[in-house]
Amino acid sequence: MQNSRHFSPPGVAPVRAATHRAAPQRAFGQPMNPPLRDWQQRRVWLIGASTGIGAATAAALQARGAQVLVSARNAEALQAFVAQHAGPAGAPAAQAWPLDVTDEAAVARTAQAILAEGPLDLVLYCAGHYREMRATGIDLGDMKQHLAINYTGVLHVLAAVLPALIQRGQGHVSLISSVAGFRGLPKSLAYGPTKAALTNLAETLYLDLQPLGLGVSVVHPGFVQTPLTAQNAFTMPALITPEQAAQAMIDGWASGAFDIHYPKRFTRWMKLLRLLPYRLYFPAVRRFTGL
């Protein structure tokens, strides 16, 4: 039998135990991450913060005294955000760092410049792309666009910031996934798999980084009023505002949660559906969606 201490997936070299500190023992009910409650003077990089959840979270954290650095492709929207959020007296003003997450070199340069000005306490990846798609109308180009923004962009950011966070032994990485990544859903042929990958990625990051003193969280929103969901032609259950989503995330970071999901009146049902065997899950989804 293979020694579990040296287990690694097929084709992947085992990680040497000496490269990681032993994970601290956690009592039942203890926070999974170092709680983030005091945002005064904390430096926060929000990627995908020109609209929606990202912009609302940036505004909420800046109001709590954090120095927010906002990135997105839309430079005009970022500058407008900075102009509107000069910060309360004594608080650092917001900064705009225009960025295309699909450009690996640009991500590396931006991260290097940001880190040169000081350490990061939170990196939040909320950039996203969403279009409805079914197998009967497959669009390969758009599927690749989903992959490039929703997943590969995260890898670009992680490669650029993790060495500094690990060296410091402090900081938090938070990735916005979706309940659409829990299991396969109709019209989610392009979007759902990228979010499933993000959730898996966050789980693996936690296993690697928590013993080193870093925090990792994954966010699973339900339906939030954003430019992405505005294209949906159906009634979205338990729809909430970006400001409500931002508050739920801030509450999750304050409690040291790993899995932050909202609104719970909807996401708890999605979590239950995830437990069903396939012969029950598929009929249930068809019944609830009518597809």
C-alpha positions in Angstrom: 0.0 0.0 0.0 1.3 3.5 -0.9 2.3 5.6 2.1 -0.4 8.3 2.4 2.2 10.9 3.5 3.8 10.7 0.0 0.6 10.4 -2.0 0.3 12.6 -5.1 -2.0 12.4 -8.2 -0.8 10.2 -11.1 1.9 12.0 -13.1 2.6 14.6 -10.3 5.8 14.4 -8.3 5.2 14.1 -4.6 5.8 17.2 -2.5 8.6 16.8 0.0 7.3 17.1 3.5 10.2 19.3 4.5 8.9 22.1 2.3 5.8 22.6 4.5 5.3 23.3 8.2 3.0 20.9 10.0 -0.6 22.2 10.0 -1.6 23.5 13.5 -4.2 21.4 15.3 -7.6 23.0 15.2 -10.2 22.6 17.9 -13.8 21.9 16.8 -15.4 25.2 15.9 -12.1 27.1 15.5 -12.0 29.5 12.5 -10.5 27.9 9.4 -8.7 31.1 8.5 -7.2 34.0 10.5 -10.2 36.2 10.9 -10.1 39.6 9.1 -12.0 42.1 11.2 -9.9 45.3 11.4 -9.5 46.8 7.9 -7.7 50.0 8.9 -4.6 50.5 6.7 -4.9 47.0 5.2 -3.9 46.8 1.5 -6.5 45.0 -0.6 -6.2 44.2 -4.3 -9.5 43.5 -6.0 -9.3 42.2 -9.5 -12.5 42.6 -11.5 -13.7 45.6 -9.5 -15.2 47.9 -12.1 -18.8 46.8 -11.5 -20.9 44.4 -9.5 -19.7 42.5 -6.5 -16.1 43.6 -7.0 -16.9 47.4 -7.0 -19.4 47.0 -4.1 -16.8 45.1 -2.0 -14.1 47.7 -2.8 -16.4 50.5 -1.7 -17.3 48.6 1.5 -13.7 47.8 2.5 -12.5 51.4 1.6 -15.2 52.8 3.9 -13.8 50.6 6.7 -10.4 52.1 6.3 -8.7 49.7 3.9 -6.5 50.9 1.0 -8.2 49.4 -2.0 -6.4 48.8 -5.3 -8.9 48.1 -8.0 -8.2 46.4 -11.3 -10.3 45.6 -14.4 -10.0 46.2 -18.1 -12.3 49.2 -18.0 -9.9 52.0 -17.0 -12.6 54.7 -17.1 -14.8 52.8 -14.7 -11.8 52.4 -12.3 -11.0 56.1 -12.5 -14.6 56.9 -11.7 -14.5 54.6 -8.7 -11.3 56.3 -7.4 -12.9 59.8 -7.9 -16.0 58.7 -5.9 -14.0 57.0 -3.1 -11.3 59.5 -2.0 -11.6 58.0 1.5 -12.6 59.4 4.9 -10.2 61.7 6.7 -6.9 60.0 7.3 -7.8 56.9 5.3 -5.8 56.0 2.2 -7.4 56.8 -1.1 -8.3 54.1 -3.6 -6.0 53.3 -6.5 -6.8 52.2 -10.0 -4.6 49.6 -11.7 -6.1 48.8 -15.1 -5.4 45.2 -16.1 -6.4 42.5 -18.5 -6.2 39.2 -16.5 -5.7 37.2 -19.7 -2.3 39.0 -20.3 0.1 37.0 -18.2 3.0 39.5 -18.5 0.7 42.5 -17.6 -0.5 40.7 -14.5 3.1 40.0 -13.4 4.2 43.6 -14.0 1.1 45.0 -12.2 1.6 42.7 -9.2 5.3 43.5 -9.0 4.5 47.3 -9.0 1.8 46.9 -6.3 4.0 44.7 -4.1 6.8 47.2 -4.4 4.7 49.7 -2.6 3.9 47.4 0.3 2.5 44.0 1.2 -1.0 42.8 0.4 -3.4 41.7 3.1 -6.1 40.4 0.8 -6.2 39.5 -2.9 -9.8 39.0 -4.1 -10.3 37.6 -7.6 -13.8 38.6 -8.8 -13.2 39.0 -12.6 -15.7 36.9 -14.5 -17.3 36.1 -17.9 -20.7 34.6 -18.4 -22.8 33.7 -21.3 -25.6 31.1 -21.5 -24.6 28.0 -23.5 -25.9 24.6 -24.2 -24.3 21.7 -26.1 -26.8 22.2 -29.0 -25.3 25.6 -29.6 -21.7 25.2 -28.6 -19.4 28.2 -29.2 -15.7 27.1 -28.8 -14.4 30.7 -28.9 -16.7 31.8 -26.1 -15.9 28.7 -24.1 -12.2 29.6 -24.3 -13.0 33.1 -23.3 -14.7 31.7 -20.1 -11.7 29.7 -19.4 -9.2 32.6 -20.0 -11.0 35.0 -17.7 -12.6 32.8 -15.1 -9.8 30.4 -14.5 -6.5 31.1 -16.3 -6.6 34.7 -15.1 -6.6 33.4 -11.6 -3.5 31.3 -12.3 -1.8 34.4 -13.6 -2.6 36.3 -10.4 -1.6 33.5 -8.1 1.8 33.0 -9.8 2.4 36.7 -9.4 1.4 37.2 -5.7 1.9 33.9 -3.9 5.7 34.0 -3.6 5.5 37.3 -1.7 2.6 36.2 0.5 4.4 32.9 1.3 7.6 34.7 2.1 5.7 37.1 4.4 3.7 34.3 6.0 0.6 36.5 6.1 -2.2 37.4 3.8 -5.4 36.1 2.4 -6.5 34.9 -1.1 -10.2 34.8 -1.9 -11.6 33.5 -5.1 -15.2 34.1 -6.3 -16.6 30.9 -7.7 -20.3 30.2 -7.9 -23.0 27.7 -6.9 -23.1 26.9 -10.7 -19.8 25.1 -10.1 -21.4 22.7 -7.6 -22.8 20.4 -10.3 -23.8 20.4 -13.9 -26.6 22.8 -14.8 -28.6 23.6 -18.0 -27.3 26.6 -20.0 -24.0 26.5 -18.0 -21.9 24.5 -20.4 -19.1 27.2 -20.6 -19.5 28.9 -17.2 -20.1 26.0 -14.7 -16.9 24.0 -15.4 -14.7 27.1 -14.9 -16.3 27.7 -11.5 -16.0 24.1 -10.5 -12.3 24.4 -11.3 -12.1 27.5 -9.1 -13.6 25.7 -6.2 -11.2 22.7 -6.5 -8.3 25.2 -6.9 -9.3 27.0 -3.7 -9.5 23.7 -1.8 -6.1 22.7 -2.9 -4.6 26.1 -2.1 -6.0 25.9 1.4 -4.3 22.6 2.0 -1.0 24.1 0.9 -1.2 27.6 2.3 -3.0 27.2 5.6 0.0 25.5 7.3 2.1 28.5 6.2 -0.1 31.0 8.0 -2.0 32.3 4.9 -5.8 32.5 4.6 -7.7 31.0 1.7 -11.5 31.3 1.0 -13.8 30.5 -1.8 -17.0 32.4 -2.4 -20.1 30.8 -3.8 -22.7 33.4 -4.7 -26.2 32.7 -5.7 -28.0 35.2 -7.9 -26.7 38.8 -7.6 -27.8 41.9 -9.5 -24.8 42.5 -11.8 -24.2 43.2 -15.5 -23.5 39.5 -15.9 -26.8 38.3 -14.5 -28.8 41.1 -16.3 -28.8 38.9 -19.4 -30.8 36.2 -17.7 -34.3 36.0 -19.1 -35.7 33.9 -16.2 -36.8 34.9 -12.7 -33.7 34.5 -10.5 -34.6 33.1 -7.0 -33.4 34.9 -3.9 -31.8 37.7 -6.0 -29.7 40.1 -3.9 -27.8 43.3 -4.5 -24.0 43.6 -4.9 -23.9 45.5 -1.6 -25.6 42.6 0.2 -23.1 40.2 -1.4 -20.2 42.4 -0.3 -21.5 42.4 3.3 -21.8 38.6 3.3 -18.2 38.3 2.1 -16.9 40.7 4.8 -18.8 38.8 7.4 -17.3 35.5 6.1 -13.8 36.9 6.3 -14.4 38.2 9.8 -15.5 34.8 10.9 -12.5 33.1 9.4 -14.7 31.0 7.0 -13.3 29.0 4.1 -16.6 28.6 2.2 -18.5 31.8 2.0 -21.9 31.3 0.3 -24.9 33.6 0.0 -27.8 34.1 0.2 -28.0 31.1 2.4 -31.8 30.7 1.8 -30.8 29.7 -1.7 -27.3 28.3 -1.5 -28.2 25.8 1.2 -30.7 24.2 -1.2 -28.0 24.0 -3.9 -25.6 22.3 -1.4 -28.3 19.7 -0.7 -28.8 19.1 -4.4 -25.1 18.4 -4.6 -25.5 15.4 -2.3 -28.1 13.7 -4.5 -27.1 10.6 -6.5 -27.2 11.2 -10.3 -30.4 9.2 -10.8 -32.2 11.7 -8.5 -30.2 14.8 -9.3 -30.8 14.9 -13.1 -34.6 14.6 -12.8 -34.7 17.1 -10.0 -32.8 19.7 -12.0 -35.0 19.1 -15.1 -38.1 19.6 -13.0 -36.9 22.8 -11.2 -35.5 24.4 -14.4 -38.0 23.1 -16.9 -35.1 22.3 -19.2 
